[in-house]
């Protein structure tokens, strides 16, 4: 596969790019995940049942997935990344306020659909830019920081504590309003500080629209590591969103924890995610993505399992969530590093977007929705039991990856 000329990257710019895109990922995750932490307040005011809660939790992922693949295809064919990333955050800043005006299940559901349209292109654009601009020896680490560190530190560590505090002080609607402002700030930073990546000549030739969009995706589905990444992603995303959707409800509704305590427990996902964003991709650069995904996916069984083992012991549940959530560090690997390394540079965004799209639709949309239906029948802890099984499945699927192909990438 073609390499980018060394002259196109410098250490200073590379570090600036990592910082800006990491912040961008965090702000994007802030609003996407805020609905989960605010759900106890939202569900009470809007009178939602578990099925509706699950559907709201998965709504953003439907439009997110569609927007990701459509914009990725346009981006790959045009050879441009930056305009679509800037546009995503401008739209994100305006759409994030829609959730604040929801008055029913239907209006909240469509507000989250609109949010997904803005957020869908973010990860494929960020990761394809970062993959092209990174030094080879730190590519996995950079991509892990960009996709996971900001998202987990801001979206999963800061967001639950901040959003719940704002909701208690000003109401959950104000929390959504406040969450939209940083998106516009990030759009400005990307516009001023991020440059359009320089594509190799061969990659530009490959980028010409010689095939239909469907043909392009069918071609990508013939790549083994892309398909395996989709399987891993489906299980891992379902694990994450089942836990994110139902753990706050179980903690407050069944275990009797206060909203403040629940927010701290949920923040452990972000704490572990931020650390694992550095640890797991950095380790993968040394031992290979396959081994890293297997090891940390198995660790993911512990996170939802704490509810069943420790009951209402908030400290021990938080510890279990922290340890098990190191599985979050695998997400940049199977969504970015693995599929992008398996295809030419001209298909980088499309490969990442395809994995994200199918993983989000099957795991993120169907997971919480099915979990909500089962929770209405069998109780709210059932989706957490399912999350344990899903983490184990992700590890099993990772065993099917071909490690040499990962090392031979761009």
WOQUI-V143686 format. One record per residue. N is the residue number from 0. SS is DSSP state (2 for helix, 1 for strand, 0 for the rest). PSI is psi in degrees with one decimal (none if undefined). Layout:
# WOQUI-V143686
N	SS	PSI
N	SS	PSI
This chain:
# WOQUI-V143686
0	0	147.3
1	0	141.3
2	0	152.4
3	0	142.2
4	0	140.3
5	2	-30.3
6	2	-14.0
7	2	-6.0
8	0	146.3
9	0	157.7
10	2	-41.6
11	2	-47.2
12	2	-39.3
13	2	-43.9
14	2	-39.1
15	2	-43.5
16	2	-43.7
17	2	-44.1
18	2	-47.1
19	2	-45.5
20	2	-28.7
21	2	-44.2
22	2	-42.1
23	2	-43.7
24	2	-35.7
25	2	-43.0
26	2	-38.7
27	2	-42.6
28	2	-27.5
29	2	-52.0
30	2	-35.7
31	2	-37.2
32	2	-12.5
33	2	-35.0
34	2	-30.9
35	2	-42.4
36	2	-27.8
37	0	-3.1
38	2	-38.3
39	2	-36.3
40	2	-43.5
41	2	-47.4
42	2	-38.5
43	2	-44.7
44	2	-40.2
45	2	-6.2
46	0	48.7
47	0	144.9
48	0	177.7
49	2	-36.4
50	2	-43.6
51	2	-37.4
52	2	-44.3
53	2	-39.3
54	2	-39.8
55	2	-40.5
56	2	-31.4
57	2	-11.1
58	2	-45.8
59	2	-28.6
60	2	-24.2
61	2	-57.6
62	2	-31.5
63	2	-49.1
64	2	-43.8
65	2	-47.4
66	2	-37.3
67	2	-48.8
68	2	-36.8
69	2	-50.3
70	2	-35.6
71	2	-42.6
72	2	-45.3
73	2	-42.4
74	2	-46.9
75	2	-38.4
76	2	-31.1
77	2	-18.5
78	0	15.8
79	0	142.0
80	0	-49.8
81	2	-46.8
82	2	-36.2
83	2	-30.8
84	2	-42.3
85	2	-46.4
86	2	-37.5
87	2	-41.3
88	2	-28.9
89	2	-47.8
90	2	-40.2
91	2	-43.3
92	2	-34.5
93	2	-39.0
94	2	-23.8
95	2	-23.9
96	2	-14.9
97	2	-35.2
98	2	-27.8
99	2	-19.5
100	2	7.5
101	0	135.3
102	0	-2.1
103	0	174.8
104	2	-45.5
105	2	-47.1
106	2	-35.4
107	2	-40.1
108	2	-46.9
109	2	-27.3
110	2	-39.5
111	2	-33.2
112	2	-45.4
113	2	-38.7
114	2	-39.5
115	2	-32.2
116	2	-37.2
117	2	-37.7
118	2	-19.4
119	2	-46.5
120	2	-11.4
121	2	-56.2
122	2	-48.8
123	2	-40.1
124	2	-46.2
125	2	-48.1
126	2	-36.3
127	2	-37.4
128	2	-47.9
129	2	-36.9
130	2	-38.9
131	2	-33.6
132	2	-5.4
133	0	147.6
134	0	141.3
135	2	-37.5
136	2	-12.6
137	2	19.2
138	2	-48.5
139	2	-42.3
140	2	-46.3
141	2	-45.6
142	2	-31.7
143	2	-41.7
144	2	-46.0
145	2	-45.1
146	2	-36.2
147	2	-37.5
148	2	-53.4
149	2	-42.7
150	2	-40.4
151	2	-41.1
152	2	-46.6
153	2	-48.3
154	2	-31.8
155	2	-21.6
156	2	-54.0
157	2	-43.4
158	2	-48.7
159	2	-40.3
160	2	-45.6
161	2	-47.5
162	2	-41.3
163	2	-39.7
164	2	-46.5
165	2	-41.4
166	2	-38.8
167	2	-31.8
168	2	-41.7
169	2	-11.1
170	0	152.2
171	2	-26.0
172	2	-39.6
173	2	-33.8
174	2	-42.1
175	2	-38.9
176	2	-45.1
177	2	-34.1
178	2	-20.3
179	2	-26.0
180	2	-44.4
181	2	-25.3
182	2	-40.0
183	2	-35.0
184	2	-43.2
185	2	-39.6
186	2	-41.8
187	2	-41.3
188	2	-43.5
189	2	-41.8
190	2	-41.9
191	2	-30.5
192	2	-18.5
193	0	131.8
194	0	158.7
195	0	126.1
196	0	146.1
197	0	118.2
198	0	144.5
199	0	152.5
200	2	-43.0
201	2	-38.2
202	2	-35.8
203	2	-37.8
204	2	-40.4
205	2	-25.1
206	0	-11.2
207	0	140.9
208	0	76.4
209	0	-19.4
210	0	167.2
211	0	163.3
212	2	-43.8
213	2	-42.2
214	2	-39.2
215	2	-45.5
216	2	-36.1
217	2	-35.5
218	2	-42.3
219	2	-33.0
220	0	-3.6
221	0	-6.4
222	0	119.1
223	2	-50.1
224	2	-23.6
225	2	-45.5
226	2	-44.3
227	2	-36.5
228	2	-37.0
229	2	-42.8
230	2	-45.8
231	2	-46.3
232	2	-40.0
233	2	-46.7
234	2	-44.0
235	2	-41.1
236	2	-40.0
237	2	-40.6
238	2	-48.5
239	2	-49.3
240	2	-28.1
241	2	-41.4
242	2	-42.7
243	2	-35.3
244	2	-42.9
245	2	-19.2
246	2	-42.9
247	2	-38.2
248	2	-40.8
249	2	-41.9
250	2	-43.3
251	2	-46.3
252	2	-36.9
253	0	-37.6
254	0	-11.9
255	0	19.4
256	0	149.6
257	0	158.1
258	2	-37.0
259	2	-45.8
260	2	-41.1
261	2	-41.7
262	2	-35.0
263	2	-41.7
264	2	-46.3
265	2	-28.8
266	2	-20.2
267	2	-28.0
268	2	-45.9
269	2	-40.0
270	2	-47.4
271	2	-38.1
272	2	-39.1
273	2	-43.3
274	2	-44.5
275	2	-23.0
276	2	-27.2
277	2	-45.5
278	2	-52.1
279	2	-51.7
280	2	-35.9
281	2	-41.0
282	2	-37.9
283	2	-32.2
284	2	-24.4
285	2	-43.3
286	2	-8.4
287	0	144.4
288	2	-36.3
289	2	-52.3
290	2	-38.2
291	2	-43.0
292	2	-44.1
293	2	-50.6
294	2	-47.0
295	2	-21.9
296	2	-40.1
297	2	-35.2
298	2	-28.1
299	0	-19.2
300	2	-30.6
301	2	-35.1
302	2	-57.1
303	2	-19.5
304	2	-21.4
305	2	-32.9
306	2	-38.9
307	2	-28.5
308	2	-38.8
309	2	-3.0
310	0	-128.5
311	0	12.0
312	0	96.6
313	2	-36.2
314	2	-46.0
315	2	-35.6
316	2	-44.8
317	2	-40.0
318	2	-42.2
319	2	-41.9
320	2	-40.6
321	2	-50.8
322	2	-47.8
323	2	-26.7
324	2	2.5
325	2	-13.2
326	2	-24.8
327	2	-27.0
328	2	-14.4
329	2	-17.4
330	2	-45.5
331	2	-22.8
332	2	-53.3
333	2	-14.8
334	2	-23.0
335	2	-69.2
336	2	-49.6
337	2	-56.2
338	2	-36.0
339	2	-37.3
340	2	-17.5
341	0	-3.0
342	0	165.2
343	0	160.2
344	2	-30.4
345	2	-12.0
346	2	13.0
347	2	-52.7
348	2	-39.1
349	2	-39.9
350	2	-46.6
351	2	-44.0
352	2	-36.8
353	2	-43.3
354	2	-45.7
355	2	-45.3
356	2	-55.0
357	2	-39.0
358	2	-42.9
359	2	-42.1
360	2	-47.4
361	2	-43.3
362	2	-47.7
363	2	-36.2
364	2	-53.8
365	2	-33.6
366	2	-62.7
367	2	-35.9
368	2	-47.5
369	2	-38.5
370	2	-38.5
371	2	-41.7
372	2	-46.6
373	2	-34.8
374	2	-37.0
375	2	-28.4
376	2	-46.5
377	2	-9.0
378	0	156.3
379	0	-10.1
380	0	-15.0
381	2	-43.9
382	2	-29.4
383	2	-35.2
384	2	-39.7
385	2	-34.3
386	2	-34.6
387	2	-43.1
388	2	-39.9
389	2	-38.4
390	2	-41.5
391	2	-39.1
392	2	-39.0
393	2	-40.6
394	2	-40.9
395	2	-45.4
396	2	-36.4
397	2	-25.9
398	0	-18.0
399	0	-7.2
400	0	149.9
401	0	103.9
402	2	-42.9
403	2	-34.9
404	2	-32.4
405	2	-40.4
406	2	-18.2
407	0	8.9
408	0	-170.9
409	0	none
